[in-house]
Amino acid sequence: MIGYRLVGQRLQAVEDALSCLDELIWLDLHAEPPDVIAALEQRLGLDIPTEDEMAEIEISSRLYQEAGSHFMTATLPAQSDQDDAIMAPVSFVIHGRMLLTVRTSSPRAFATFPQRAAHSDLGLSDAASVLLRLLEAVVDRLADILERASRDIDAISLRIFNQVEQSPGGKSSYQDVLRQLGRKGDLVSDLLESLMTLSRISSYLALVGKDLNVSRSEREHQKTLSRDIQSISEHAGFMSQKVTFLLDATLGMINIEQNATIKIFSVLAVIFMPPTMIASIYGMNFALMPELQWPYGYPLALLLMLLAAILPYWYFKRRGWL
C-alpha cells in the first residue's frame, strides 16, 4: 500500500498511509491482504472491489456509482516488455477527494507516473486530475508497446517476403515466423481489449464530470485522452489486420514450398518412368526376345533408358516447369 499527498501540485509519497488517510490524494492498493482491505473499508465506509468482482466483464460491473463514490475498472497489461504480457483488471475509485487504485499486477505506468508527478508540475489539484494524468500515463505506455510491436511485425514481414531467413539446416523458418506472428497477434489483441476498457472509462468520466466537479481544463484533458485512445485503437486495429494478412501470407508461402517439393517428386517420377518401362521389358525373361542374342542389345538398352530420361527433363526445362 502506497499513499500520496499533494504538496503544491506535486505528489509526495507517504510511508504510513493508514495513519493519515485524510491527507491523501491517492491511495494505491497492490495485492493487499484481506485484513488490511477490511480495515480500510471500515475506515473509509467503502466496499473495495475484490479481484473476482474486478474480473467481471459486464459494463455495469466495471463502471458504476455507489454511495457517492465512482468505480471504474480497466484491463491493463503488466510485464509488457515481452510479448507474453499479463493482462489483469485495475480498479479506479474516486471516493470524496481521494483516488483509490486497486490492482493485483504491476503495470509500468504505476511506477513511472508517481516519479514524474513528484518532480514535475502536472497541474494536479484533486482526485479527478490525478486519475486523468494517470490514465494519460497508461495510454502513453500502451502506445509505446504498440510501437514496439509494430516494428517487430514490420521485421517479420521482411522475413516473410524477402525469404532470406533460414534455419541452420537450410530449411525455411516459416514455422518460427508463425509462432512469432501468433504472439504478436495475442499482444495486439490484448492491447485492443485494454484500450476498449479505457475508452469506456473516458466516456464515463465525461458523463459524471459535473458530479466530480471537474474543471474546464480537466475536461479538455479528458477530451484529449479520448482522442488519443481512439487514435491508438485505430492503429491497433490496423496492426491486427496486418497480423492476419501476414498469417495468411505465411501459410501461402508454406503451401508454395510444399507444392514445389511435390512438383519435384512428380517430375522425377515422370522422368524415370520411361527408363523403368524399358528395363521392365528387358527383364521379362521371355525365351524369344531377339535383342537378348544381339551383341549390341545391352548398350542399346542402356542408351534408350538414358535418352528416355534426358528427353522429358529437357522438355520440362524448356517449358519452364523446373
Backbone bond lengths (Angstrom), bond angles and torsions (degrees), N, CA, C in turn:
res aa  C-N    CA-C-N  psi(-1)  N-CA   C-N-CA  omega(-1)  CA-C   N-CA-C  phi
1 M - - - 1.456 - - 1.525 108.88 -
2 I 1.318 115.75 127.06 1.456 121.38 178.85 1.515 108.39 -128.31
3 G 1.317 116.33 130.95 1.452 121.18 177.68 1.514 110.90 -112.08
4 Y 1.316 115.62 152.89 1.462 121.58 179.06 1.527 108.73 -134.80
5 R 1.319 114.86 138.13 1.451 121.94 173.47 1.523 109.41 -114.78
6 L 1.298 115.89 161.54 1.460 120.65 177.47 1.517 109.56 -92.20
7 V 1.319 115.06 127.16 1.455 122.63 172.06 1.517 106.31 -120.60
8 G 1.335 116.17 104.49 1.450 118.98 -168.21 1.519 107.31 71.54
9 Q 1.311 115.42 -118.85 1.463 120.96 174.82 1.528 111.04 -121.63
10 R 1.338 114.77 27.67 1.457 120.20 -179.12 1.517 109.98 -122.69
11 L 1.333 115.16 154.78 1.452 120.78 179.59 1.524 110.22 -84.86
12 Q 1.331 114.40 142.46 1.465 120.60 174.94 1.524 107.77 -131.17
13 A 1.311 116.18 124.96 1.460 120.69 -178.42 1.524 110.59 -69.59
14 V 1.326 115.75 143.74 1.461 123.14 178.77 1.513 107.93 -119.95
15 E 1.320 117.19 124.83 1.461 120.11 -175.50 1.530 111.88 -70.84
16 D 1.325 117.06 -53.41 1.463 120.91 -179.21 1.527 108.01 -97.10
17 A 1.348 115.17 84.58 1.463 119.62 -172.68 1.521 111.99 -69.20
18 L 1.338 117.78 -34.98 1.464 120.17 -175.51 1.519 112.47 -66.86
19 S 1.318 116.91 -26.76 1.469 119.75 -177.09 1.517 112.87 -78.77
20 C 1.338 117.03 -14.02 1.474 119.20 -177.78 1.524 110.27 -139.74
21 L 1.323 115.62 52.56 1.464 119.76 -178.40 1.521 112.07 -62.44
22 D 1.340 116.43 -34.69 1.463 119.01 -176.70 1.523 112.44 -66.17
23 E 1.326 117.43 -20.20 1.461 120.75 -178.19 1.525 112.48 -90.55
24 L 1.321 117.26 -12.01 1.464 120.64 -171.08 1.518 111.41 -80.72
25 I 1.329 114.53 143.20 1.466 121.40 171.62 1.520 110.44 -102.35
26 W 1.351 115.89 -23.16 1.473 120.88 -178.77 1.508 108.50 -147.16
27 L 1.321 115.29 130.58 1.458 122.43 176.06 1.519 108.01 -123.70
28 D 1.325 116.61 117.63 1.458 122.90 -176.11 1.521 108.99 -103.87
29 L 1.332 116.21 114.53 1.464 122.30 -179.08 1.518 108.81 -103.53
30 H 1.328 115.59 114.96 1.460 120.72 -176.54 1.521 109.09 -119.09
31 A 1.336 115.62 101.68 1.474 122.35 176.28 1.523 111.02 50.89
32 E 1.330 116.27 50.65 1.457 120.81 179.97 1.525 110.37 -77.25
33 P 1.336 118.07 148.43 1.471 120.80 178.60 1.522 111.22 -67.16
34 P 1.327 117.37 157.35 1.476 120.87 -176.00 1.519 113.96 -58.64
35 D 1.345 118.66 -35.49 1.458 119.64 -177.98 1.523 111.75 -67.15
36 V 1.352 116.65 -35.57 1.463 120.10 177.23 1.525 109.97 -68.18
37 I 1.337 116.97 -41.69 1.468 120.99 178.35 1.519 110.42 -62.26
38 A 1.339 117.05 -41.91 1.463 120.79 -179.76 1.523 111.05 -63.66
39 A 1.335 116.44 -43.25 1.465 119.54 178.96 1.519 111.18 -64.56
40 L 1.323 116.25 -39.47 1.460 120.31 179.82 1.526 111.53 -67.54
41 E 1.332 116.75 -39.29 1.466 120.26 177.31 1.526 111.32 -61.93
42 Q 1.338 115.63 -38.49 1.460 118.97 179.26 1.519 110.94 -69.07
43 R 1.311 116.98 -38.13 1.463 120.30 179.57 1.518 111.93 -67.17
44 L 1.344 116.04 -40.51 1.462 120.47 -174.60 1.519 113.29 -92.09
45 G 1.337 116.65 -16.23 1.460 118.62 -173.32 1.513 111.75 65.65
46 L 1.316 115.54 44.52 1.466 121.25 -171.58 1.517 109.22 -139.03
47 D 1.329 117.11 139.80 1.469 121.89 173.48 1.523 108.16 -90.66
48 I 1.332 116.95 106.66 1.463 121.82 -179.61 1.525 108.75 -80.04
49 P 1.335 118.64 130.29 1.475 120.60 -177.96 1.519 111.71 -61.03
50 T 1.332 114.55 138.63 1.461 119.80 174.49 1.528 109.95 -83.86
51 E 1.322 115.84 172.14 1.463 120.43 -179.53 1.523 111.15 -62.79
52 D 1.329 116.79 -39.76 1.470 119.87 178.38 1.518 111.14 -66.14
53 E 1.320 117.54 -39.80 1.462 120.43 178.86 1.517 111.68 -66.58
54 M 1.326 117.18 -37.14 1.462 120.48 179.02 1.516 111.50 -68.90
55 A 1.340 116.84 -27.10 1.463 120.42 -176.29 1.520 112.70 -79.65
56 E 1.339 118.53 -10.18 1.462 120.13 179.63 1.524 110.11 -66.66
57 I 1.318 116.31 143.71 1.457 120.75 -172.05 1.527 113.25 -98.65
58 E 1.332 117.81 -9.38 1.465 119.06 179.50 1.527 109.68 -65.63
59 I 1.331 116.15 140.44 1.462 120.16 179.50 1.519 110.44 -61.79
60 S 1.336 117.52 -37.22 1.465 120.80 -179.55 1.518 112.05 -66.18
61 S 1.333 117.35 -21.59 1.459 120.74 178.16 1.516 111.94 -91.12
62 R 1.314 116.82 -11.83 1.461 120.65 -178.67 1.521 113.44 -107.47
63 L 1.306 117.31 -25.63 1.464 121.89 -179.77 1.518 108.02 -131.10
64 Y 1.320 116.32 107.48 1.457 118.44 -178.72 1.531 109.79 -158.96
65 Q 1.312 114.83 165.16 1.462 123.25 178.36 1.519 108.65 -118.86
66 E 1.325 115.42 134.32 1.459 119.47 -177.94 1.523 108.99 -144.79
67 A 1.295 115.92 121.06 1.473 122.50 177.40 1.530 111.91 53.64
68 G 1.335 115.14 41.30 1.455 119.55 177.56 1.511 115.03 81.73
69 S 1.324 118.57 -3.56 1.468 122.42 177.91 1.524 109.15 -103.95
70 H 1.322 115.35 147.82 1.461 121.17 -177.76 1.530 108.91 -110.31
71 F 1.338 115.22 128.40 1.461 122.06 -176.59 1.530 108.65 -114.06
72 M 1.318 115.98 128.61 1.463 122.57 -179.95 1.527 108.35 -137.30
73 T 1.321 116.40 132.09 1.468 121.09 -177.69 1.524 109.47 -126.05
74 A 1.318 115.49 132.39 1.470 122.35 176.88 1.521 108.82 -126.08
75 T 1.314 115.51 157.31 1.467 121.71 174.60 1.526 108.01 -101.60
76 L 1.331 115.97 119.17 1.457 121.05 -174.02 1.532 110.50 -122.73
77 P 1.342 117.32 147.90 1.469 120.21 178.56 1.521 111.66 -84.62
78 A 1.303 115.59 142.76 1.461 122.71 172.97 1.522 108.42 -125.77
79 Q 1.322 116.12 157.77 1.469 121.74 -176.86 1.525 109.91 52.14
80 S 1.324 115.19 48.53 1.465 121.22 -172.37 1.515 113.39 -93.69
81 D 1.340 117.55 12.81 1.465 118.62 175.14 1.522 110.85 -69.82
82 Q 1.317 117.17 -21.78 1.451 122.34 175.93 1.523 108.97 -111.96
83 D 1.329 115.74 176.32 1.458 119.97 -177.54 1.526 112.84 -73.69
84 D 1.326 117.22 -23.90 1.459 120.28 -177.04 1.524 110.35 -89.99
85 A 1.329 116.19 62.78 1.456 120.77 179.67 1.518 110.44 -67.88
86 I 1.334 115.23 148.39 1.460 121.51 177.87 1.521 108.08 -96.67
87 M 1.333 116.26 118.53 1.458 121.43 179.29 1.523 109.11 -94.67
88 A 1.323 115.88 126.44 1.467 120.47 -178.61 1.521 109.31 -145.65
89 P 1.332 117.32 149.24 1.474 119.90 179.85 1.523 111.65 -75.64
90 V 1.309 115.65 146.42 1.459 123.58 175.01 1.526 107.11 -131.63
91 S 1.320 116.42 127.88 1.460 120.90 -179.67 1.525 110.19 -102.16
92 F 1.322 114.97 137.96 1.461 122.96 175.58 1.529 106.85 -114.96
93 V 1.306 115.98 123.64 1.460 121.19 -176.78 1.527 108.33 -124.40
94 I 1.327 116.12 122.84 1.464 120.70 173.44 1.519 106.79 -100.19
95 H 1.334 114.20 109.91 1.466 121.84 -177.69 1.521 108.08 -119.55
96 G 1.317 115.45 101.72 1.459 118.78 -176.36 1.523 110.50 65.70
97 R 1.312 115.83 -124.56 1.468 120.29 179.21 1.530 111.81 -96.76
98 M 1.325 116.48 11.49 1.466 120.29 -175.96 1.525 111.00 -116.21
99 L 1.317 115.06 142.60 1.461 122.64 171.02 1.518 108.73 -102.56
100 L 1.325 116.54 126.88 1.460 121.89 173.31 1.524 108.51 -111.24
101 T 1.312 116.74 134.91 1.462 121.62 172.02 1.521 107.81 -117.81
102 V 1.311 115.74 130.95 1.467 122.49 -177.47 1.518 107.09 -119.47
103 R 1.328 116.47 121.40 1.464 119.84 -175.40 1.523 110.12 -151.05
104 T 1.335 114.69 158.16 1.466 121.64 174.46 1.521 111.72 -116.92
105 S 1.330 117.13 -6.72 1.466 121.85 179.33 1.526 109.21 -114.98
106 S 1.320 115.85 -175.93 1.468 120.88 -176.65 1.524 111.10 -129.77
107 P 1.332 118.16 74.20 1.473 119.37 173.73 1.518 110.73 -61.07
108 R 1.332 115.74 145.87 1.465 120.86 -174.98 1.530 112.21 -59.19
109 A 1.326 117.85 -34.61 1.466 120.66 -175.86 1.518 111.95 -62.24
110 F 1.334 118.23 -27.92 1.459 120.47 -179.02 1.527 111.84 -74.44
111 A 1.312 117.30 -11.88 1.459 120.97 174.25 1.522 111.64 -99.34
112 T 1.332 116.86 -36.90 1.467 119.68 -175.99 1.523 112.66 -83.38
113 F 1.335 117.84 -35.26 1.458 119.33 -176.33 1.532 112.72 -64.76
114 P 1.347 120.39 -46.93 1.471 118.34 178.54 1.522 113.07 -59.12
115 Q 1.336 117.08 -37.58 1.461 119.33 178.65 1.526 111.15 -64.21
116 R 1.321 115.43 -43.22 1.462 119.45 179.36 1.524 111.08 -66.73
117 A 1.332 116.04 -43.21 1.461 119.68 -178.65 1.516 112.42 -69.30
118 A 1.329 118.24 -19.56 1.462 121.06 177.98 1.522 112.07 -81.64
119 H 1.327 117.58 -23.29 1.464 120.82 -176.09 1.525 113.18 -112.36
120 S 1.319 117.50 -9.85 1.462 120.65 -177.91 1.519 109.62 -127.08
121 D 1.315 115.43 147.26 1.458 120.97 177.21 1.524 108.31 -85.38
122 L 1.328 115.98 103.79 1.462 121.75 -177.93 1.527 112.51 -99.57
123 G 1.299 116.95 7.12 1.458 119.78 179.67 1.511 113.03 75.09
124 L 1.333 117.50 32.64 1.461 120.95 -179.61 1.523 109.73 -77.03
125 S 1.334 115.74 133.92 1.467 119.74 -178.99 1.516 113.09 -137.53
126 D 1.323 116.89 -27.75 1.459 120.25 -178.93 1.519 109.19 -152.32
127 A 1.342 115.25 -176.40 1.465 119.77 -177.22 1.512 111.71 -63.49
128 A 1.339 117.91 -38.05 1.464 120.73 -178.93 1.522 110.90 -64.64
129 S 1.332 117.37 -40.09 1.466 119.53 179.48 1.520 110.96 -67.36
130 V 1.341 117.19 -37.68 1.469 119.90 176.51 1.523 110.30 -64.09
131 L 1.329 116.78 -42.18 1.459 120.50 179.29 1.526 111.05 -62.21
132 L 1.324 117.21 -45.23 1.465 120.11 -179.03 1.517 111.26 -63.13
133 R 1.343 117.63 -42.69 1.478 119.41 179.46 1.528 110.71 -67.61
134 L 1.314 116.36 -36.07 1.469 119.52 177.39 1.521 110.48 -65.75
135 L 1.329 116.91 -42.55 1.465 119.92 177.91 1.523 110.87 -64.71
136 E 1.334 117.54 -36.13 1.464 120.22 176.19 1.522 110.47 -62.31
137 A 1.345 117.04 -40.65 1.464 120.29 177.27 1.524 111.15 -64.52
138 V 1.332 116.62 -38.25 1.472 120.73 177.91 1.522 110.44 -63.81
139 V 1.342 116.29 -45.27 1.461 120.42 -179.47 1.525 110.68 -64.87
140 D 1.329 117.58 -39.56 1.467 120.71 176.85 1.528 110.61 -60.64
141 R 1.326 116.08 -40.48 1.460 119.72 178.74 1.523 110.83 -65.34
142 L 1.332 117.58 -41.27 1.461 120.70 177.41 1.527 110.70 -62.26
143 A 1.341 116.38 -38.31 1.466 119.98 178.05 1.527 110.52 -63.74
144 D 1.337 117.05 -40.32 1.470 120.13 178.25 1.526 111.15 -63.20
145 I 1.330 116.36 -42.95 1.471 120.08 179.31 1.524 110.01 -62.56
146 L 1.333 115.72 -41.98 1.469 119.74 -178.73 1.522 111.08 -66.93
147 E 1.330 117.82 -37.76 1.463 120.77 177.44 1.525 110.92 -63.43
148 R 1.334 116.76 -41.71 1.472 119.38 177.46 1.517 110.76 -64.10
149 A 1.326 116.38 -43.50 1.465 119.73 178.32 1.521 110.97 -62.80
150 S 1.332 116.81 -37.10 1.464 120.50 179.55 1.528 110.77 -64.24
151 R 1.331 117.18 -43.05 1.467 119.91 177.53 1.526 111.23 -63.35
152 D 1.322 116.61 -41.37 1.465 119.56 179.65 1.531 111.05 -65.50
153 I 1.329 116.89 -38.95 1.462 120.08 179.54 1.525 110.32 -67.01
154 D 1.332 118.13 -38.33 1.468 120.56 176.24 1.534 110.87 -62.38
155 A 1.338 116.48 -39.89 1.468 119.57 177.75 1.524 111.21 -64.82
156 I 1.326 117.01 -39.76 1.465 120.25 176.94 1.518 110.69 -64.53
157 S 1.333 116.90 -38.07 1.467 120.68 178.29 1.532 110.99 -60.10
158 L 1.333 116.55 -41.50 1.474 119.44 177.68 1.527 110.82 -63.10
159 R 1.325 116.65 -39.53 1.462 119.38 179.31 1.518 111.28 -63.43
160 I 1.322 116.35 -37.59 1.464 119.81 -176.70 1.523 111.07 -69.59
161 F 1.334 116.67 -48.92 1.458 119.87 -170.20 1.525 113.23 -89.54
162 N 1.341 118.01 -23.15 1.468 119.28 175.62 1.514 111.89 -85.29
163 Q 1.339 117.13 -21.99 1.465 122.21 177.75 1.524 112.02 54.11
164 V 1.323 116.09 42.61 1.461 119.86 179.83 1.522 111.42 -103.13
165 E 1.321 117.02 -16.74 1.457 119.83 -177.73 1.515 109.55 -87.65
166 Q 1.310 116.43 121.11 1.457 120.71 179.49 1.512 109.68 -133.14
167 S 1.291 114.70 155.43 1.453 120.25 176.27 1.529 109.19 -77.37
168 P 1.369 117.97 165.75 1.471 119.62 -178.53 1.515 113.97 -56.37
169 G 1.318 118.27 -28.43 1.461 120.74 179.95 1.508 113.68 -80.94
170 G 1.340 117.53 1.89 1.459 120.60 179.82 1.502 113.79 86.99
171 K 1.318 118.14 2.18 1.447 121.20 -179.99 1.525 109.47 -89.90
172 S 1.308 116.63 155.02 1.456 120.56 -179.36 1.522 110.23 -66.86
173 S 1.330 116.08 152.40 1.461 121.90 -176.56 1.517 111.25 -103.40
174 Y 1.335 117.25 33.27 1.456 119.99 -177.50 1.525 111.71 -65.19
175 Q 1.318 117.54 -28.65 1.459 119.23 178.10 1.523 110.38 -65.25
176 D 1.333 116.06 -41.29 1.456 120.27 175.91 1.523 110.91 -65.79
177 V 1.327 116.50 -38.19 1.468 120.51 178.22 1.522 110.49 -62.37
178 L 1.331 117.46 -41.10 1.460 120.77 178.65 1.522 111.23 -61.26
179 R 1.337 116.51 -41.08 1.462 119.17 178.27 1.523 111.00 -64.24
180 Q 1.334 116.83 -43.26 1.461 119.74 179.75 1.523 111.44 -64.42
181 L 1.324 116.51 -42.70 1.467 119.32 178.82 1.526 111.22 -64.05
182 G 1.320 116.30 -37.49 1.463 119.23 177.68 1.518 111.73 -61.65
183 R 1.346 116.49 -42.52 1.466 119.80 178.60 1.522 110.97 -66.29
184 K 1.340 117.01 -41.80 1.467 119.68 178.31 1.526 110.75 -64.51
185 G 1.325 116.63 -39.78 1.451 119.39 178.21 1.522 111.96 -62.37
186 D 1.340 116.86 -40.96 1.464 120.23 177.32 1.522 110.69 -63.52
187 L 1.343 116.76 -41.63 1.465 120.56 -179.32 1.522 110.92 -63.54
188 V 1.334 117.15 -46.76 1.465 120.33 179.99 1.520 110.27 -63.89
189 S 1.324 117.31 -38.70 1.460 120.64 177.60 1.524 111.12 -62.41
190 D 1.335 116.57 -41.02 1.465 120.34 177.50 1.528 110.98 -64.20
191 L 1.325 116.65 -40.18 1.462 119.92 178.83 1.523 111.00 -64.54
192 L 1.320 116.91 -39.97 1.467 119.96 177.55 1.530 111.18 -62.28
193 E 1.324 116.27 -41.40 1.467 119.66 177.49 1.526 110.73 -62.17
194 S 1.341 116.03 -44.11 1.461 119.94 179.83 1.521 111.41 -63.33
195 L 1.325 116.98 -43.46 1.461 120.78 179.60 1.527 111.59 -64.16
196 M 1.320 116.87 -35.61 1.459 119.96 178.43 1.525 110.50 -63.66
197 T 1.334 117.41 -43.28 1.463 119.84 179.48 1.527 111.17 -67.56
198 L 1.327 116.99 -36.37 1.462 119.90 177.25 1.528 111.30 -67.67
199 S 1.327 116.68 -36.36 1.454 120.19 177.22 1.533 110.68 -62.81
200 R 1.315 116.59 -38.66 1.465 120.00 177.86 1.526 110.57 -64.87
201 I 1.328 116.57 -40.30 1.468 119.40 178.65 1.519 110.47 -64.30
202 S 1.326 116.81 -42.42 1.460 120.24 179.48 1.527 111.07 -61.80
203 S 1.311 116.80 -42.00 1.466 120.29 178.03 1.526 110.73 -65.91
204 Y 1.330 116.04 -37.68 1.462 119.68 178.99 1.526 110.35 -65.23
205 L 1.330 116.91 -41.95 1.460 120.05 178.38 1.522 111.72 -62.51
206 A 1.331 116.49 -34.95 1.464 119.30 177.29 1.522 111.22 -65.37
207 L 1.340 117.09 -33.08 1.460 120.56 -178.89 1.522 112.60 -76.30
208 V 1.344 116.08 -36.51 1.471 119.35 -174.94 1.525 111.35 -102.62
209 G 1.335 116.81 16.66 1.461 119.88 -178.24 1.513 113.12 -57.78
210 K 1.351 117.62 -38.85 1.461 120.29 -179.75 1.518 111.30 -67.28
211 D 1.335 116.97 -38.67 1.469 119.86 178.74 1.523 111.72 -63.92
212 L 1.332 116.12 -32.40 1.460 121.02 -178.45 1.525 112.26 -89.83
213 N 1.340 116.53 1.06 1.466 121.27 -177.51 1.533 111.76 55.20
214 V 1.320 114.78 44.04 1.454 120.09 179.63 1.526 109.26 -71.53
215 S 1.314 116.38 129.95 1.459 120.85 -178.47 1.524 110.46 -72.43
216 R 1.322 114.47 169.58 1.465 119.41 -178.80 1.524 111.15 -64.38
217 S 1.326 116.65 -40.95 1.471 119.25 179.34 1.519 111.20 -64.29
218 E 1.340 116.83 -36.29 1.450 119.59 178.77 1.526 111.10 -70.79
219 R 1.338 116.83 -32.65 1.471 119.04 175.04 1.520 110.94 -64.16
220 E 1.338 116.30 -35.18 1.461 119.53 175.11 1.523 110.77 -65.57
221 H 1.315 116.62 -39.21 1.476 120.11 175.96 1.527 110.36 -61.99
222 Q 1.351 115.33 -39.62 1.459 118.57 179.56 1.518 111.14 -64.87
223 K 1.315 117.56 -40.33 1.460 120.88 177.97 1.529 110.95 -65.20
224 T 1.332 116.41 -41.75 1.471 119.98 176.84 1.522 111.02 -62.33
225 L 1.328 115.70 -40.38 1.467 120.16 177.64 1.519 110.73 -61.12
226 S 1.330 117.27 -42.98 1.461 120.78 179.43 1.518 111.19 -62.85
227 R 1.334 116.49 -42.23 1.467 119.50 179.26 1.521 111.15 -65.36
228 D 1.330 116.67 -39.78 1.467 119.62 178.36 1.527 111.02 -63.28
229 I 1.319 115.82 -43.99 1.463 119.71 179.41 1.522 110.27 -61.82
230 Q 1.339 116.62 -43.49 1.465 120.65 179.39 1.518 111.22 -61.96
231 S 1.341 116.05 -44.25 1.468 120.11 -178.99 1.529 111.47 -63.46
232 I 1.333 116.47 -45.25 1.466 120.20 -179.16 1.526 110.19 -67.88
233 S 1.336 116.88 -35.81 1.468 119.92 178.21 1.521 110.76 -63.45
234 E 1.322 116.78 -41.27 1.470 119.80 178.11 1.530 110.51 -63.24
235 H 1.334 116.58 -41.68 1.468 119.21 178.66 1.528 110.75 -65.88
236 A 1.339 116.43 -39.56 1.467 119.65 178.01 1.520 110.66 -64.49
237 G 1.348 116.79 -38.28 1.457 119.45 176.27 1.518 112.17 -62.70
238 F 1.356 116.27 -40.16 1.459 120.01 176.42 1.524 110.97 -63.01
239 M 1.346 116.98 -41.72 1.457 119.91 179.74 1.526 110.89 -65.88
240 S 1.338 117.04 -34.89 1.465 119.73 177.16 1.522 110.68 -64.10
241 Q 1.342 116.44 -41.83 1.458 119.92 177.16 1.529 111.15 -64.71
242 K 1.335 116.14 -37.04 1.466 119.54 179.65 1.521 111.17 -66.74
243 V 1.327 116.52 -39.66 1.470 119.81 176.95 1.519 110.24 -61.49
244 T 1.349 116.48 -42.66 1.467 119.93 177.88 1.525 110.98 -61.64
245 F 1.334 116.83 -42.79 1.461 120.72 178.00 1.530 111.21 -61.64
246 L 1.332 116.58 -43.98 1.464 119.99 -179.08 1.531 111.19 -67.52
247 L 1.328 116.99 -34.70 1.468 119.21 175.00 1.524 110.69 -62.17
248 D 1.332 116.40 -45.11 1.467 119.82 177.54 1.529 110.82 -63.31
249 A 1.346 116.70 -40.82 1.463 120.17 179.65 1.524 110.84 -64.52
250 T 1.324 117.13 -40.87 1.467 120.42 179.39 1.522 110.90 -64.16
251 L 1.313 116.95 -43.77 1.466 119.72 177.20 1.525 110.89 -63.04
252 G 1.349 116.58 -36.23 1.459 119.93 176.01 1.521 111.79 -64.14
253 M 1.344 116.38 -41.52 1.468 119.81 177.81 1.528 111.12 -63.80
254 I 1.327 115.77 -40.14 1.467 119.10 177.97 1.521 110.20 -62.44
255 N 1.333 117.03 -41.41 1.470 120.36 178.10 1.522 111.01 -63.75
256 I 1.334 117.03 -38.67 1.461 120.43 178.31 1.526 110.40 -63.18
257 E 1.341 116.81 -43.67 1.463 119.68 178.13 1.524 111.28 -62.53
258 Q 1.321 116.45 -43.45 1.454 119.50 179.64 1.530 111.43 -64.73
259 N 1.333 115.90 -40.35 1.462 118.93 178.21 1.524 111.20 -64.66
260 A 1.348 116.57 -37.97 1.467 119.74 178.48 1.524 110.90 -63.52
261 T 1.332 115.93 -40.10 1.471 119.52 178.52 1.527 111.03 -65.79
262 I 1.320 115.82 -44.62 1.463 119.46 178.97 1.524 110.80 -64.19
263 K 1.343 116.93 -36.36 1.465 120.52 178.98 1.527 110.72 -63.43
264 I 1.323 116.80 -39.62 1.465 119.94 179.55 1.527 110.53 -62.04
265 F 1.337 116.15 -45.24 1.459 119.14 179.34 1.529 111.21 -65.20
266 S 1.321 116.32 -36.54 1.467 119.07 178.86 1.516 111.21 -65.97
267 V 1.333 116.92 -42.46 1.466 120.84 179.29 1.520 110.83 -65.43
268 L 1.340 116.43 -42.02 1.468 119.14 178.39 1.524 111.10 -61.96
269 A 1.332 116.16 -38.79 1.461 118.95 178.22 1.524 111.45 -63.10
270 V 1.361 116.90 -40.20 1.461 120.21 179.01 1.524 111.23 -68.85
271 I 1.343 116.77 -39.26 1.465 120.68 -178.71 1.529 111.25 -64.09
272 F 1.309 117.25 -42.77 1.462 120.40 -175.12 1.525 112.77 -89.22
273 M 1.323 117.87 -2.61 1.455 119.06 178.75 1.533 112.61 -67.05
274 P 1.372 120.53 -48.61 1.478 119.18 179.07 1.526 113.53 -61.79
275 P 1.367 119.98 -45.66 1.474 117.76 176.48 1.527 112.48 -59.18
276 T 1.337 116.03 -37.68 1.462 119.14 179.26 1.529 110.96 -64.16
277 M 1.346 115.60 -38.86 1.459 119.03 178.70 1.530 110.99 -64.50
278 I 1.356 116.60 -43.24 1.480 120.11 179.72 1.522 109.99 -63.12
279 A 1.361 115.26 -45.15 1.464 117.80 179.62 1.520 111.13 -63.89
280 S 1.320 116.92 -34.12 1.471 119.63 179.36 1.520 111.04 -67.94
281 I 1.342 116.29 -37.58 1.471 119.52 179.88 1.513 110.58 -61.82
282 Y 1.359 115.42 -47.12 1.467 118.01 -177.21 1.522 112.78 -81.79
283 G 1.311 117.00 1.75 1.457 119.10 174.63 1.509 112.97 -105.02
284 M 1.359 117.05 12.34 1.463 119.62 -177.76 1.530 112.46 -80.82
285 N 1.362 117.54 -18.06 1.468 122.09 173.85 1.525 114.19 60.36
286 F 1.345 116.81 37.00 1.446 119.28 171.69 1.530 109.91 -71.95
287 A 1.334 116.27 152.29 1.475 119.24 -177.59 1.521 111.60 -68.35
288 L 1.334 117.06 -37.76 1.454 120.65 -176.97 1.521 109.97 -104.83
289 M 1.296 116.56 86.31 1.460 122.91 173.68 1.525 106.44 -130.28
290 P 1.360 117.30 105.82 1.477 120.62 -171.74 1.523 112.97 -55.77
291 E 1.337 117.18 -37.41 1.463 118.51 -173.71 1.531 112.54 -70.16
292 L 1.341 117.56 -18.23 1.451 118.99 -179.08 1.532 111.97 -66.39
293 Q 1.332 117.89 -29.23 1.457 121.58 -179.80 1.526 112.42 -95.19
294 W 1.341 116.34 -4.92 1.475 120.17 -177.37 1.521 109.32 -82.30
295 P 1.348 119.08 132.40 1.473 121.14 -177.19 1.538 112.55 -60.77
296 Y 1.327 117.63 -32.04 1.471 120.07 -177.40 1.540 112.57 -98.13
297 G 1.316 116.91 10.65 1.462 119.70 -178.02 1.532 112.91 -64.34
298 Y 1.345 115.91 -43.42 1.471 119.20 -177.78 1.519 112.27 -64.33
299 P 1.377 119.09 -51.41 1.472 117.61 178.23 1.530 112.66 -63.74
300 L 1.337 117.06 -32.41 1.460 118.58 178.40 1.534 110.99 -66.19
301 A 1.314 117.35 -39.46 1.464 120.33 177.94 1.525 110.85 -63.45
302 L 1.358 116.38 -42.06 1.459 119.40 176.78 1.520 111.71 -62.23
303 L 1.338 116.90 -41.27 1.457 121.27 179.28 1.530 111.18 -64.65
304 L 1.337 116.54 -41.15 1.454 119.87 178.16 1.533 111.69 -63.02
305 M 1.315 115.93 -41.28 1.463 119.07 178.64 1.522 111.29 -65.52
306 L 1.348 117.33 -39.63 1.469 120.51 179.00 1.526 110.69 -64.99
307 L 1.344 116.44 -45.08 1.466 119.44 178.80 1.529 111.32 -64.94
308 A 1.333 116.20 -37.41 1.455 119.90 179.74 1.529 112.26 -65.19
309 A 1.327 116.14 -23.66 1.461 119.89 176.95 1.527 111.53 -87.55
310 I 1.357 116.42 -38.95 1.466 120.29 -175.54 1.526 111.49 -72.05
311 L 1.332 118.22 -42.45 1.460 120.83 -175.64 1.538 113.04 -60.96
312 P 1.349 120.22 -46.70 1.472 118.19 176.25 1.528 112.97 -62.22
313 Y 1.345 115.63 -37.42 1.470 118.61 178.68 1.522 110.83 -63.05
314 W 1.338 115.98 -43.88 1.479 120.06 179.21 1.525 111.04 -63.26
315 Y 1.319 116.57 -39.32 1.466 120.09 -179.40 1.531 110.80 -66.86
316 F 1.319 116.76 -44.55 1.469 119.65 179.26 1.526 111.07 -63.68
317 K 1.346 115.63 -39.02 1.464 119.37 -179.79 1.515 110.51 -65.59
318 R 1.320 117.12 -40.69 1.458 121.05 -178.48 1.528 111.07 -67.09
319 R 1.312 116.80 -35.98 1.468 120.53 179.00 1.524 112.80 -78.26
320 G 1.320 117.86 -5.78 1.452 121.09 179.83 1.516 114.03 79.27
321 W 1.307 117.99 19.87 1.457 120.51 -179.95 1.513 112.30 -84.14
322 L 1.313 117.86 -8.38 1.468 122.28 178.67 1.527 109.45 -120.85
